[in-house]
């Protein structure tokens, strides 16, 4: 396991609820993606580690948050996702950003990011300033709440079907192996001194089985030659007058309450780890 980096800064990336960060800036159908990155988080990473005109890559771009925020900041974006329905969403969001006079441009590719060097244009090799991405935490998330005549149920909480090869369905060992392949290829696309930013959080498989996914991913990134620079905490909750105001879903709240009732000291997740590494 890689040695843990101390937290160097806290990013206030959720002072607005995620839906408010997206309203009018993303097509409404973007809500169907189960694992969206916060737009303010993406914008913070892009503005911190790149300059206007730089190329930003997201090898698991989902609905295109990284690309849209890169465009609005005057950067160039390149995104890859394995599921056609998500690349269609990303393309729609890129098109919307173009109509809103975003200063940058972006391109979306459909394909398996574990074969990233076969997908990326040759012109991108050695030119990427920032790789910004987040891995799937499993095949499903808390998703959204939908009220029906028979009660409340989840919707938009699952990734696509297994046949596409999405790492969300692959199990933890294959997820780490696949992420290693993605980072190794990303290393080749980075320019010297280029930066990799990975956002992630610990994952609980069972109520008493907490996986240190940030630590695992840090070790994976170092194994392909990336050098740790800093670790930040990106808030998933608002901070008001020194107090944390959570933005957890109803299902997240229910899971915590059930666990505590069973004697397991579970807490609401209030931040994501931001791992910052560099190609020397």
N, C-alpha and C positions, 0 to 999 in steps of 0.2 A: 504494500500500500504506500502511495506517495505521502510525503510529509505534508501535513496540513498547512496552508497559508493563512496568516492572520488576516482578518477583515480590515481593509484599508479605508473603505468609505461605505456610506449607506446612500442608496439612490431612492429618492422619494418619487417613485414611478407609478403610484396608484392614488394620488390625491384626488383624481377623478376616477369614477368607476370605469371599468373596461368598455362597457357599452357606450359611455359618453365619449371616451377617447376615439371610438370607431365611428360614431354617428356622423353621417355625411361624408366621411373620408373613405369608407369601405362600402361595398355593395351589401345590402341587408342579408343576402344568402351566406355571407362569411360566418354567421353565427353557427352554421352547420358543422364547422370544423371543431373537433373535440379538444384540441390542444393549442389554442392560439396564444402567441406571445403578446404581451402588453405593448401597444404601440409606443407608449412613453418610454418603456424599457429599451425597445429597439432604437428609438431616436437618441436616447442617452448614450448607448454604446456607439452608435454611428458617429455622432457629433464629437464624442470623446477620443475616438481612435482613428478617424479619417479626416480628410480635407475635401472640399468640393472638387468634383471631377474624379475622385477615387472610385475604384471598383470594389463593390461589396458582394460577397457570395453567401447564399444560404443553401446548403445542400439538402436540407429537409424543410423546404420553404412553406409547406402547408398552403394556407390561403393567401400568403404573400405579404405578411406584415413587414418583414425585413425589407422587401423590395419597395413597398409603398413609402416607408419612412426614409429610405435611401433617396428615392426620387424627390421627395419634398425637401430634402436637405441638399439637393444638387449633386448627388452622387449617382453612379451607374450601378445597376443591380443585375445580378444573375442568380436565378433560383431554379432548383431542381426538386421535384417530388415524384414519388413512385406511383401515386394515385391520380389518374386522369381527372377525376371529379374535383380534386383539390387544385391541380394545375389550371383547370378551367376557372376556378374561383380566383386564383392568383392572377391569371391573365385579365379577368374582369376588373380586379382591383387596380392593376397596373393601368388599364385603359381609363379607369375613372380618374386616377392621379394625373394622367396626361390631359384629360379634359379640364382639370383644375389648375392647369398651367404649372405643374411640378417642373422644376428646373432640370431634373435628371431623367434618365430613361432606364428601362429594365427589360430583361428577356427571361421568359419562363420555359423550362424544358421538362418534359415528362420522361422519367427513367429511374433506374435504381442507382442511388448515390454511392453504393459500394463499388460501382464501376464509373466513378465520377470522371476519370481521365478520358474515358471513351465518349462521354457526353459533352463535356465542356469544349468550347471552341478553342482551337490552338492558340488564338490570339490572347486567351486568358492565362496561359501558362506563365507563371512568374510575374503576373501583373496584379493579382488580387491584394488589396490593401487590408481587407478585413473579412474574415469568415465569422459569421454570426449565426448561431443555430441553437436549437434545443432538441434533445432526443425525446421520443415517446416514452412515457412512464409505464406503459402497459397497453393492452388492447382497448381499454375504456377509461373514461374520466367521469367526473360528477355530471358533466353535461348541463343541460338546461331543464327547468321544471315546466311541465305542461299539465294543466288541470283538465281532467276529463270527467265524464258523468259518473265514472266508477272510482274516482279518486285522483291522486297526483302521481305522475310517473315521469321518468326521465325521457329526454329526447336529445338527439345529436351528441351522444356520449361515446360512440364507438368509432374507431377507425374503419377503413374499408375492409373488404374481404381478404381472407388469407392468401388467395391465389395470386395477389399482386406482390407478395413477398414483403409486405410491410413489417419492419422490425418490431412494431408494437405487438405482433403476435409470435415473436420468435423465442421468447423466454430470455432470462437475464444473461445467460452465457452468450447466446447468439447476438443479443443486443450489443453487448460489449465488443464482441468480435467484429460485428458490422460497423460499429462506431469507430473502431480502430482502423478499419479499411477506409472509411470516409475521411478520417483525419489524416491518414497517411497520404491519400490523394490530395487533400486540401493543402497539405504541406508543399506539394509540388506546384500547386497553383499560386501559392503566396509569393509575393515579392520578398526580397531580403528585408528583414525588419517588420514584415507584415504581422498582423495580430489575429489571434483566434479568441473569440468570446463565446463561451458555452454557458447557457443559463440552465439551471437544474435545481432539484431539491431532493432531500431524502425521500425514499419511497417505503411505504408500509405494506407488505404483502399480506401479513396477518396482523391482528391488533398488537401482538407482542413481538413482531419480526420487522425491525426497522433496518432498511438497507441504506448504507451511506453511498448513494449514487454519486454525489459530487466528488467524494474521495476516489471512487472507482474510476470516474471519468478523468480526473486529474492524473491518475496513474496511467491511464490509456494514452492521454495526450502527451505525457512525457516519454512514453515508450516509442513514439514515432518521431521524437526529436524536438518537440516544442518545449520552450523554456517558460516556466511559470513567472509571471510578472506581479500579479496582484489578485486578490479575491475581494469582491464587493458583495453587498447584500442589497438586492433590489426588492423594495417593499411591494407586497401584494395586498397591503392594507393601507389605509390613510393614516396620517399622523396629524392629530388636531390638539393643539395646546399641550403637547408632550404626551398625549395618550394615543394608543393604537386603536383605530376604528376598523374592525375586521370587515372584509368583503366576502366572507366564505358563503358558499351556496347552502341551501337548505339541507342538501344531502350531506355536505361536509359537517354541518352542525350536528345533524342526527348521528353521524358516525362517531363523532367525538363524545357525544352524550352517552351513546350505548357503551362505548369502550370504558368510559369513566364509571358507569354503573356496574361494570364487570370488574372494576378494580384496576384497570390498565390506565396509567397516567398519560393519556394522549392529549395533545394540545392542537389548536388550530394552526395551520401553516400561515405565517404572516410575511414570509419573504422567500425569494429564490436566491441560491448562490450564483454569483457571476464569476466564473473562472476566466482569467485573462492570461493568455500565453502568447509567446512571440516566436517567430522563426528568426534565428540569428543569421 
